[in-house]
Amino acid sequence: MILHRCFAWGGATNPHVVDAPLWFPRVFQGDGRHDNPDTYGCLYLADRPLACIAEQLAAFRGQRLMPSMLLRRGLSLALADIELSDDATLVDLDDPRTLQREHLRPSRVATRDRSVTQPQALELYKRHPDAAGLRWWSRWEALWANVTLFDRAAPALRLATVRALTLDDPAVLEAADLFGLRVMRAT
């Protein structure tokens, strides 16, 4: 399965070093939907480039899209295509049978309240020691799938491609259009 990650890229060619595509940024985690950095690091990915780029640009809705919005911690945002081994297991929180088995309600999966989603993710991590991560739907478009991969999934990952994002990138322009961002070009 090919998943996509939008992240702050340090430009390294080794995909496992700090600020590289397959680096689990545990040191920066704690505020994310499924973050539990005392127990695991995680990567946030999506089933399509638009979904993960939209997550990065959503905070700028209605503004002018400027080059500075494609930076995080002084690093360029990049898009990585990452292959997850076909035998990796995801706990699918978009599957009614999974929700029933795990005693979860869709509203508790979809909430933005991290005091709900973080303990939920920790419990699922502990209850499913063979699971590579969690799958759930995007809050921006329910047809998009988001994936949180736990750091124990690292051996099942392979980097396919990575590229720095620019204002001319078709995927950036598509995400900008989704949020009504007008592209600001240098003159």
C-alpha positions as MATLAB code, in Angstrom:
seq = 'MILHRCFAWGGATNPHVVDAPLWFPRVFQGDGRHDNPDTYGCLYLADRPLACIAEQLAAFRGQRLMPSMLLRRGLSLALADIELSDDATLVDLDDPRTLQREHLRPSRVATRDRSVTQPQALELYKRHPDAAGLRWWSRWEALWANVTLFDRAAPALRLATVRALTLDDPAVLEAADLFGLRVMRAT';
ca = [
       0.000    0.000    0.000;
       1.335    3.451   -0.902;
       0.726    6.173    1.674;
       1.660    9.843    1.538;
       3.298   12.036    4.147;
       3.611   15.823    4.172;
       6.375   16.804    6.601;
       9.229   19.197    7.396;
      12.136   17.858    5.346;
      15.751   18.515    6.169;
      16.804   17.375    2.691;
      18.682   14.276    3.845;
      19.036   11.409    1.411;
      19.007    8.822    4.220;
      15.259    8.354    4.849;
      15.708    7.410    8.537;
      17.679   10.378    9.909;
      16.211   13.422   11.681;
      13.727   15.366    9.515;
      13.718   12.656    6.827;
      10.674   10.842    5.390;
      10.848    7.728    7.589;
      11.991    9.475   10.785;
       9.448    9.250   13.611;
       9.492   12.779   15.136;
       8.745   11.678   18.702;
      10.641   14.661   20.126;
       8.075   17.039   18.557;
       5.003   14.985   19.418;
       2.430   15.463   22.139;
      -0.279   17.625   20.541;
      -1.318   15.349   17.658;
      -4.465   13.267   17.400;
      -2.824    9.969   18.340;
       0.379   11.202   20.017;
       1.697    9.320   23.040;
       5.434   10.078   22.848;
       6.184    8.447   26.207;
       5.148    5.113   24.652;
       5.617    5.436   20.875;
       6.439    7.799   18.044;
       4.135    8.022   15.059;
       3.898    9.170   11.480;
       0.739   10.778   10.133;
       0.019    9.761    6.549;
      -2.876    9.678    4.104;
      -4.132    7.602    1.212;
      -3.645   10.498   -1.248;
      -1.321   13.503   -1.502;
      -4.169   16.026   -1.301;
      -5.273   14.740    2.101;
      -1.910   15.107    3.841;
      -1.146   18.484    2.243;
      -4.613   19.712    3.239;
      -3.803   18.854    6.856;
      -0.773   21.156    6.654;
      -2.584   24.057    4.957;
      -5.945   23.983    6.748;
      -4.877   26.514    9.382;
      -4.427   29.118    6.638;
      -7.971   28.898    5.204;
      -9.013   32.031    3.321;
      -5.551   33.636    3.378;
      -3.019   34.227    0.640;
      -0.799   31.205    0.146;
       2.764   32.400    0.537;
       6.066   30.502    0.429;
       6.415   30.838    4.212;
       3.345   28.624    4.644;
       5.313   25.775    3.085;
       7.868   25.900    5.923;
       7.861   24.193    9.321;
      10.653   24.838   11.815;
      12.525   26.596    9.003;
      12.401   23.457    6.838;
      10.581   23.014    3.537;
       7.450   20.942    3.523;
       7.897   17.851    1.400;
       5.676   15.105    0.088;
       6.880   11.537    0.519;
       5.338    8.449   -1.051;
       5.881    5.635    1.415;
       5.216    1.962    0.817;
       3.722    0.034    3.726;
       4.193   -3.709    3.460;
       1.068   -5.541    2.304;
       1.182   -7.796    5.350;
       1.043   -4.852    7.792;
      -2.153   -4.619    9.823;
      -4.048   -1.405   10.513;
      -6.818   -1.023   13.075;
      -9.522    0.397   10.790;
     -11.545    2.967   12.729;
     -13.724    3.519    9.654;
     -15.049   -0.050    9.877;
     -18.283   -0.419   11.892;
     -17.252   -3.929   13.012;
     -13.977   -2.579   14.392;
     -15.777    0.231   16.197;
     -18.205   -2.255   17.716;
     -15.437   -4.675   18.733;
     -13.402   -1.832   20.289;
     -16.470   -0.261   21.955;
     -15.934    3.032   20.129;
     -18.394    5.482   18.672;
     -17.660    7.409   15.443;
     -17.982   10.715   17.303;
     -15.229    9.652   19.732;
     -12.954    8.724   16.826;
     -13.629   11.940   14.881;
     -13.439   14.419   17.753;
     -10.697   17.048   17.796;
     -10.472   16.662   21.574;
      -7.008   15.182   22.161;
      -7.938   14.189   25.717;
     -10.221   11.630   24.019;
      -8.196   10.532   20.973;
      -4.777   10.192   22.593;
      -5.850    7.752   25.362;
      -7.937    5.903   22.769;
      -4.872    5.491   20.523;
      -2.730    4.365   23.464;
      -5.279    1.712   24.397;
      -5.478    0.463   20.798;
      -1.667    0.421   20.584;
      -1.500   -1.759   23.701;
      -4.439   -4.004   22.764;
      -3.132   -4.687   19.239;
       0.628   -5.309   19.565;
       0.858   -6.540   15.974;
      -0.878   -3.503   14.468;
       1.275   -1.123   12.440;
      -1.139    1.704   13.155;
      -4.622    3.164   12.901;
      -6.763    4.152    9.925;
      -9.548    6.724   10.153;
     -11.337    9.244    7.956;
     -10.231   12.810    7.323;
     -12.176   15.613    8.916;
     -11.814   17.578    5.646;
     -13.321   14.890    3.403;
     -14.778   11.663    4.763;
     -13.750    9.736    1.629;
     -10.062   10.370    2.397;
      -8.300    7.930    4.693;
      -5.711    9.064    7.210;
      -3.247    6.640    8.760;
      -1.239    6.914   11.959;
       1.720    4.551   11.887;
       3.362    3.567   15.163;
       7.161    3.453   15.261;
       7.018   -0.342   15.538;
       5.947   -0.266   11.857;
       9.343    1.110   10.757;
      10.630   -2.241    9.395;
       7.531   -2.486    7.167;
       8.190    0.876    5.470;
      10.071    1.749    2.311;
      10.511    5.205    0.845;
       9.372    5.378   -2.787;
       9.829    9.099   -3.546;
      10.184   12.457   -1.818;
      10.026   15.983   -3.179;
      10.037   19.459   -1.683;
       6.742   21.280   -2.160;
       6.497   24.616   -3.956;
       3.680   27.007   -4.746;
       3.645   25.612   -8.306;
       3.179   21.991   -7.222;
      -0.174   20.691   -8.543;
      -0.936   18.978   -5.203;
      -0.310   22.238   -3.304;
      -2.513   24.153   -5.745;
      -5.293   21.589   -5.328;
      -5.120   21.848   -1.522;
      -4.992   25.653   -1.752;
      -8.127   25.626   -3.896;
      -9.886   23.399   -1.351;
      -9.377   26.035    1.350;
      -9.823   29.142   -0.786;
      -6.141   30.052   -0.519;
      -5.015   32.521   -3.140;
      -1.456   31.989   -4.341;
       0.876   34.889   -3.579;
       3.637   35.113   -6.155;
       6.803   37.136   -5.897;
       6.994   39.983   -8.426;
];
